[in-house]
Amino acid sequence: MSNEVLVHKHLIVRAEVKKPPIEVTYLTHWLHDFIKSINMKVLMGPYVVYHNVPGNRGITGAAIIETSHIVMHVWDEPNPALMQFDVYSCGEFDPEEICKKIQKDFEVVKIDYKFLDRETGLKDVSGGHLIYKDRLKDLVIKNHEQKEKEAKEKLLLKTRKEVDINKNGSGYTIKTGINAGKTLAHIQIPTKNI
């Protein structure tokens, strides 16, 4: 008999997602793969059902794992869809890695989580919660900055006047736009001898 003390950690995730799971087969496979990825073992399930009642439409999946349970509920009518995901286990797992997987697999718009220690009166031991939110915020900002840069570059390309250098070196001929065919002379800037 082992004297090893079990941990009792409960991860509660709330996410708004653009690509929610909607197919029973897909979520069943996803849950199997997810459980394996966090080094847990399935005892029963996953059991997955799609509920098609307006106002409460969405998919639910649950699995009994060797160390407790995993449950996902998704309401796919709102845009973005709402996902609630619980991982309760007596085994160790990393809440940030789980949130990153959800973000990657379901195209997260917003994600929040609580990581509770159920051994000590539901104490929030998130630690990385704000760090993860900041990282997600940084990713959103970087993505926005990249899109702004691409938009500026696209605008520059649209407004840039393409030119050909004249063969005799006398100037440039504009190739496109309202001044197409117009020849511009070279600008000579006098140099000073130092």
N, C-alpha and C positions, 0 to 999 in steps of 0.2 A: 504494500500500500504506500502511495506517494504522499509525502508531506508538502508537495509543491502547492503554493497558493495560486488559485486561479484568478485571473483578472476578469472584471465584468465591465466591458466598455460597450457603449451604445452610441453609434453614429447616426445622427438624424440629418438628412440632406433635403433641402428645398431648392429646386432648380426650375428655371424657366428655359425651355429648350425649343429649338427650331425644328429638329428632326426627332420627334418622339417615336418610340417603338409603337407599332400598331398591329403587328402580326404576331400571333401566338407562337408560331415556330421560331421566329426571330428572337423574341424575348426569352423563350425557353433555352435556346442555344446561348444567348448572351449571358443569362444567369449561370448556366453551367460553366462557361468560360470564366466569368467573373469570380465565382467561388474558387475555381482552380487557381486563378491569378493571385488570390490573397491567401493561398495555402490552407484552404479549408476543405472539408470533406462533406459531400451531400449524403444525408441519411434518408430524406424523403423529398420527392419533387425533382425539379421545380414544377409547381402547379401554376398554370397561366390561363387566364380567361379574359376575353374581350367583352365588355359590357356596352351594348349599343342602344342606350336609352338617352334621348336628347336631354341635355342639362347635366348628365352624369356619365357621358360617353368616355370610354377609355379602357386601358388595359391594366390588369393587376397580375403580378407574379409573386409567388412566395416559395421559399425553400426552407426545409428544416436541415440545418447543418449540424455536424458533430458537436459544435460548441454553442449552438443556439439557433438563430434564424436570420433570414434576409427577406425583406419585402419591398416591392416597388409598386406604387400606384401612379398612373399617368392619366391626366384628363387632357384629351387632345382637342377639345372644341375651342378653347381660347387660343389666341395667337400672340405670343408664343405659348406652347403647351405647358402645363404645370406638372412637374414630377416631384413626388415625395418618395424618399428612399431611406430605408432603415437597415443598418447592419448591427446586430447585437451578438456579441461573442465573448466567450471566456478566453479566446486566443488573441494574440497580438495582431494588430493591423494598423496601417498608416492611413489616416483620414484624408490627407492631402493627395496621396496617390489615387485613392478612390475618387475624389473630386476631379482630378485630372482625367481619369478614365471616362467619367460621365461627360466631362467637357468635350473630350475628343470624340466620343461615340455618338453624342446626341446634339452637338452644336449648341452649347450653352450660351444664353444671353445674360443670365444672372444666376449666381449660385451662392447659397448660404448654408452653413452647417453648424451643428452643436455636437460636441464630442463629450459625452457624459461618462463619468466614472460611477457606475451603479453600485460599486462596493462601498462608496463613501457618501451616501445620501444624495446622489444625482449631481455631484459637483461637476461643473463645466471645466474640462481639462483641455479645451480646444487648443490653446496656445497658438497654433498656426492659423486659426480662423481669420484673424485680421491680416496676417501675412498673406494668406492665400487670396483674400479679397483684394489686397493691394496688388498682388501679382496679376490677378485677373484684370484689375483696373489698368495696370501698366500695359498688358497685352492689348486691351481695347484702345488705349491712347496711341500705342505704337501702330496698330492697325489703321486708326484714323489718320495719323500723321503720314503713313505710307500712301493711303488713298488720296490725301491732299496733295502730296508730292507728285503722284501719278497724274492727277487732274491738272496741276500746273504745267507739267511737262507736255501733256496732251494739248493744252491751250497754246503753249509756246510753239509746238509743231504746227498747229493750225495757223498761227499768225506769222510764222517765220517766212520770209521771202527767200525762196531758193534762187541762187544765181549761178551763172556759168562765167568763168573768167574768159575774156575775149582772147582769141589766139594771138593777136598782135600785142597783148599786154596793156591795151589802152584803157581797160575798165572791166565792168561786169554787166552781163545781160540778165535781167530778171526773168525767171522761167515760169512763175505762176502768179496768180492773183490779178488784181486790176491793172497792175503795171507790167504785165507779161510782155516781153519783147523790148522793153525800155532799156537803154544802155546808160550805165552810170560810170563816170570817170573815176580814176584813182584819186585819192586825196593825198596830196603831198604835204608832209609835215616837215618843216625845216629843222635840221638838227644843229645843235651847237657843239662846237669843238671844245672839249674841256682841257 
